[in-house]
Amino acid sequence: MRIERLSATGTLRGLAELSALLIDVVEHGASIGFTLPISSEEVQSYWQKVAGDVAAGHKELLVAVDDRGAVLGSAQLALESRANGRHRAEVQKVMVRHALRGRGIGAALMVRLEHEAQAEGRTLLFLDTSTGTAGATAFYRKLGYTFVGGIPNYAANPDGRLVANAIFYKLLPAQGAVSSLHPFSAHEPAAASSP
Ligand SMILES: CC(C)(COP(=O)(O)OP(=O)(O)OC[C@H]1O[C@@H](n2cnc3c(N)ncnc32)[C@H](O)[C@@H]1OP(=O)(O)O)[C@@H](O)C(=O)NCCC(=O)NCCS
């Protein structure tokens, strides 16, 4: 298994597999923005929109693939572009094929997503997930995310029932924060070393 970052073209090329992944996850009860019945048309137009966001630089899309290139899971990073929020990004739609859960694929996607976020200069990640079995609160707690709170009746589960969400965040160390310091700044002020 390896994690790949898809371009917009790669996203469109993988449309059928990405759509199959999303349908599999929703049909197994995940609250991830869709309700049942779910149509392949709405799912395909969703991935086309993601491809547009990737092309515009607003989003990163990661996929977990097996040795033959089959898609096992995916995760997205929505990069805030407003001037006061360019240090943050939202984790969205982390999903793994139902039959392949519990093998570390979701965690591997999140580790890579965090590296990508740091490479983009993002030091705050946030997300929301549904409470109960349709969400992934235990998963995010395991990965070191802090629970903030939730909003009652926030979203409908695939079966149409309204449930609360759970909001999480994680602070990331700034990439290169230590190495970007002046090499002598701690012990040797520039003025002292000048002739
Ligand atoms: C959440 C999801 C992505 C996890 O994927 P996964 O590949 O099964 O996760 P991993 O195997 O990498 O698990 C990582 C850790 O989280 C824990 N974990 C994962 N899902 C869990 C659950 N439902 N309950 C409790 N712990 C869970 C694992 O036990 C593991 O801990 P460990 O390292 O101590 O064993 C997957 O269950 C999924 O696709 N869910 C549906 C979509 C969804 O709800 N996404 C989140 C909303 S954005």
The ligand as a Gaussian input file, in Angstrom:
#p B3LYP/6-31G(d) Opt

LIG

0 1
 C      -12.450000       6.533000      10.005000
 C      -11.774000       5.585000       9.009000
 C      -11.186000       6.428000       7.888000
 C      -10.641000       4.842000       9.726000
 O       -9.921000       4.092000       8.756000
 P       -9.135000       2.749000       9.161000
 O       -8.246000       2.422000       8.029000
 O      -10.080000       1.724000       9.631000
 O       -8.303000       3.292000      10.418000
 P       -6.944000       2.659000      10.992000
 O       -6.973000       1.184000      10.812000
 O       -5.789000       3.397000      10.411000
 O       -7.084000       3.024000      12.537000
 C       -6.239000       3.950000      13.197000
 C       -6.538000       3.908000      14.678000
 O       -7.854000       4.400000      14.913000
 C       -8.637000       3.394000      15.553000
 N       -9.975000       3.403000      14.982000
 C      -10.290000       3.507000      13.688000
 N      -11.625000       3.465000      13.537000
 C      -12.130000       3.323000      14.784000
 C      -13.452000       3.213000      15.309000
 N      -14.524000       3.275000      14.503000
 N      -13.597000       3.073000      16.631000
 C      -12.541000       3.012000      17.449000
 N      -11.259000       3.105000      17.020000
 C      -11.071000       3.269000      15.713000
 C       -7.938000       2.093000      15.235000
 O       -8.203000       1.095000      16.207000
 C       -6.498000       2.483000      15.201000
 O       -5.956000       2.533000      16.505000
 P       -4.686000       1.617000      16.888000
 O       -3.555000       2.174000      16.039000
 O       -4.514000       1.821000      18.324000
 O       -5.064000       0.235000      16.484000
 C      -12.773000       4.533000       8.465000
 O      -13.377000       3.878000       9.546000
 C      -13.840000       5.109000       7.572000
 O      -13.675000       5.188000       6.358000
 N      -14.986000       5.512000       8.165000
 C      -16.097000       6.035000       7.385000
 C      -15.856000       7.454000       6.919000
 C      -15.759000       8.447000       8.063000
 O      -16.555000       8.434000       8.978000
 N      -14.743000       9.330000       7.972000
 C      -14.514000      10.367000       8.959000
 C      -15.281000      11.593000       8.665000
 S      -14.283000      12.779000       7.818000

